[in-house]
Amino acid sequence: MAPRLHLKIALNEEVLLGPGKAELLSLIVDTGSISAAAKAMGMSYRRAWLLVDELNRSFKSPLVETAKGGRGGGGHAMLTPLGTAVMKRYAIIMAKTEKAIASDLKALASDLR
């Protein structure tokens, strides 16, 4: 495995935005469900819900909107416009950072066994 970037952004003193939360948001987009996103990541629904709640409380408005399901139960989740913007911004930050340090990562890789 080559060296790779694992970037976490401290949103405040207590909350980080990193690859795990970014993946959770992306899977919520893909599945339309916090439960299904959690399952895809191998995490409990409670853990996923707590992460979503933490993100929702950290921004001016929620990143994820939920609605109760119909007759069959379950729920539906989707990113709000701010949630989509935050995801895009995180991806831009990652891409810019990876580009800026690409030669350094390559140099590190050349020194590995």
C-alpha positions as CSV (number, residue, x, y, z in Angstrom):
1,M,0.0,0.0,0.0
2,A,1.3,3.4,-0.9
3,P,1.1,6.3,1.5
4,R,-2.2,8.1,1.3
5,L,-3.8,11.1,2.9
6,H,-6.3,10.7,5.8
7,L,-7.6,14.2,6.3
8,K,-9.8,15.3,9.2
9,I,-11.0,18.9,9.5
10,A,-11.7,20.2,13.0
11,L,-15.0,22.0,12.6
12,N,-14.9,23.1,16.2
13,E,-13.3,21.9,19.5
14,E,-15.4,18.7,19.5
15,V,-16.4,17.8,16.0
16,L,-14.3,16.5,13.1
17,L,-15.2,16.0,9.5
18,G,-13.2,13.3,7.9
19,P,-13.4,10.3,5.5
20,G,-15.8,8.3,7.7
21,K,-18.4,11.0,8.0
22,A,-17.9,11.9,4.3
23,E,-18.5,8.3,3.4
24,L,-21.6,8.1,5.6
25,L,-23.1,11.2,3.9
26,S,-22.3,9.7,0.5
27,L,-23.9,6.4,1.4
28,I,-27.0,8.3,2.6
29,V,-27.2,9.9,-0.9
30,D,-26.8,6.5,-2.5
31,T,-29.2,4.6,-0.3
32,G,-31.7,7.2,0.9
33,S,-31.4,5.8,4.4
34,I,-29.2,6.3,7.5
35,S,-29.9,2.6,8.4
36,A,-28.8,1.3,5.0
37,A,-25.7,3.6,5.0
38,A,-24.8,2.4,8.4
39,K,-25.1,-1.2,7.3
40,A,-23.0,-0.6,4.3
41,M,-20.3,0.7,6.5
42,G,-20.6,-2.1,9.1
43,M,-21.7,0.3,11.8
44,S,-24.7,0.4,14.1
45,Y,-27.7,2.5,13.2
46,R,-27.3,4.3,16.5
47,R,-23.7,5.2,15.8
48,A,-24.6,6.5,12.3
49,W,-27.6,8.5,13.8
50,L,-25.3,10.1,16.4
51,L,-22.8,11.1,13.7
52,V,-25.5,12.6,11.5
53,D,-27.0,14.4,14.6
54,E,-23.5,15.7,15.5
55,L,-23.1,17.1,11.9
56,N,-26.6,18.5,11.9
57,R,-26.0,20.4,15.1
58,S,-22.6,21.7,14.0
59,F,-23.8,23.7,11.0
60,K,-26.2,26.6,10.6
61,S,-28.8,24.2,9.3
62,P,-29.0,20.4,9.0
63,L,-27.0,18.5,6.5
64,V,-29.3,15.5,6.5
65,E,-33.1,15.6,6.5
66,T,-35.1,12.6,7.6
67,A,-38.7,11.6,7.2
68,K,-40.7,8.7,8.7
69,G,-41.5,5.8,6.4
70,G,-44.9,4.8,5.1
71,R,-46.9,1.8,6.1
72,G,-43.9,-0.5,6.0
73,G,-42.1,1.6,8.5
74,G,-38.5,2.6,8.1
75,G,-37.4,6.1,7.2
76,H,-36.0,8.1,4.4
77,A,-33.0,10.4,4.6
78,M,-31.5,12.8,2.1
79,L,-28.9,15.5,2.1
80,T,-30.1,19.1,2.3
81,P,-28.6,21.6,-0.1
82,L,-26.1,22.5,2.6
83,G,-25.2,18.9,3.1
84,T,-24.5,18.5,-0.6
85,A,-22.4,21.7,-0.5
86,V,-20.4,20.5,2.5
87,M,-19.7,17.1,0.8
88,K,-18.5,18.9,-2.4
89,R,-16.4,21.3,-0.3
90,Y,-14.8,18.4,1.5
91,A,-14.0,16.7,-1.8
92,I,-12.5,19.9,-3.2
93,I,-10.3,20.2,0.0
94,M,-9.2,16.6,-0.4
95,A,-8.4,16.9,-4.1
96,K,-6.4,20.2,-3.6
97,T,-4.5,18.7,-0.6
98,E,-3.7,15.5,-2.5
99,K,-2.4,17.4,-5.5
100,A,-0.3,19.7,-3.3
101,I,1.4,16.8,-1.5
102,A,1.6,14.3,-4.3
103,S,5.4,14.6,-4.8
104,D,5.9,14.3,-1.0
105,L,3.8,11.2,-0.8
106,K,5.8,9.7,-3.8
107,A,9.0,10.5,-2.0
108,L,7.8,8.8,1.2
109,A,6.7,5.8,-0.8
110,S,10.2,5.5,-2.4
111,D,11.7,5.3,1.1
112,L,9.4,2.4,2.3
113,R,10.4,-1.2,2.3
